[in-house]
Amino acid sequence: MRKSKLKRFAELDTFTNVLQNFNFLQPVVVNHEKQIVDPKGKWHSTIFKNNNPIILELACGKGEYTCEMALADKNSNYIGVDVKGNRMHRGAKRALEEKIENAFFLRTDINIIATFFEPGEVSEIWITFPDPHLKKGKDPKTFN
Ligand SMILES: C[S@@+](CC[C@H](N)C(=O)[O-])C[C@H]1O[C@@H](n2cnc3c(N)ncnc32)[C@H](O)[C@@H]1O
């Protein structure tokens, strides 16, 4: 794996606006302190600390839409979801640097997304440009 990619993974692990699942067969997420946390039902109270609607962008890639939508609509909370940490790194870093507090990122396979939200916790779901094709040679559990 390229050094730059490894650097992005290492940085992503420290970002306070990211929760990560590393294996969809073990549906748990860890925070920037490597602690297992259970965000289900707690996104409003513990992550965003407001009661604004939560909007998911599934397959957010580098998080451009997540960041831009969050900036354009401060009265909603946006969560960018993608399985690829090196892509998500860009959006999550931007959100931290620009203090976009209504944007957050969840690294997980979308197949287990329901594990992390209570029914009714999410108001809208966006899928802007999905790519369902797994490339040859990738580990289907981790996408790395
Ligand atoms: C073509 S990119 C689109 C990125 C972004 N939506 C955009 O429009 O710029 C597709 C994204 O889907 C993500 N993806 C594909 N299958 C996924 C899955 N099962 N779970 C999470 N993300 C997935 C890929 O990692 C990739 O970043």
PDBQT file of the ligand as one rigid body, heavy atoms in Angstrom, charges set to zero:
ROOT
HETATM    1  C1  LIG A 201     -18.229   6.620  -7.681  1.00  0.00    +0.000 C 
HETATM    2  S1  LIG A 201     -17.887   6.912  -5.972  1.00  0.00    +0.000 S 
HETATM    3  C2  LIG A 201     -19.012   8.244  -5.661  1.00  0.00    +0.000 C 
HETATM    4  C3  LIG A 201     -18.555   9.192  -4.598  1.00  0.00    +0.000 C 
HETATM    5  C4  LIG A 201     -19.491  10.371  -4.312  1.00  0.00    +0.000 C 
HETATM    6  N1  LIG A 201     -20.838   9.955  -4.038  1.00  0.00    +0.000 N 
HETATM    7  C5  LIG A 201     -19.466  11.352  -5.472  1.00  0.00    +0.000 C 
HETATM    8  O1  LIG A 201     -20.485  11.517  -6.127  1.00  0.00    +0.000 OA
HETATM    9  O2  LIG A 201     -18.419  11.967  -5.688  1.00  0.00    +0.000 OA
HETATM   10  C6  LIG A 201     -18.715   5.535  -5.230  1.00  0.00    +0.000 C 
HETATM   11  C7  LIG A 201     -18.416   5.352  -3.754  1.00  0.00    +0.000 C 
HETATM   12  O3  LIG A 201     -19.235   4.298  -3.276  1.00  0.00    +0.000 OA
HETATM   13  C8  LIG A 201     -18.528   3.650  -2.236  1.00  0.00    +0.000 C 
HETATM   14  N2  LIG A 201     -19.137   2.349  -1.999  1.00  0.00    +0.000 N 
HETATM   15  C9  LIG A 201     -19.399   1.363  -2.919  1.00  0.00    +0.000 A 
HETATM   16  N3  LIG A 201     -19.959   0.310  -2.314  1.00  0.00    +0.000 NA
HETATM   17  C10 LIG A 201     -20.066   0.618  -0.995  1.00  0.00    +0.000 A 
HETATM   18  C11 LIG A 201     -20.567  -0.083   0.154  1.00  0.00    +0.000 A 
HETATM   19  N4  LIG A 201     -21.069  -1.302   0.063  1.00  0.00    +0.000 N 
HETATM   20  N5  LIG A 201     -20.515   0.538   1.351  1.00  0.00    +0.000 NA
HETATM   21  C12 LIG A 201     -19.997   1.792   1.457  1.00  0.00    +0.000 A 
HETATM   22  N6  LIG A 201     -19.512   2.502   0.413  1.00  0.00    +0.000 NA
HETATM   23  C13 LIG A 201     -19.542   1.930  -0.794  1.00  0.00    +0.000 A 
HETATM   24  C14 LIG A 201     -17.118   3.582  -2.773  1.00  0.00    +0.000 C 
HETATM   25  O4  LIG A 201     -16.176   3.395  -1.751  1.00  0.00    +0.000 OA
HETATM   26  C15 LIG A 201     -16.980   4.946  -3.468  1.00  0.00    +0.000 C 
HETATM   27  O5  LIG A 201     -16.367   5.913  -2.656  1.00  0.00    +0.000 OA
ENDROOT
TORSDOF 0
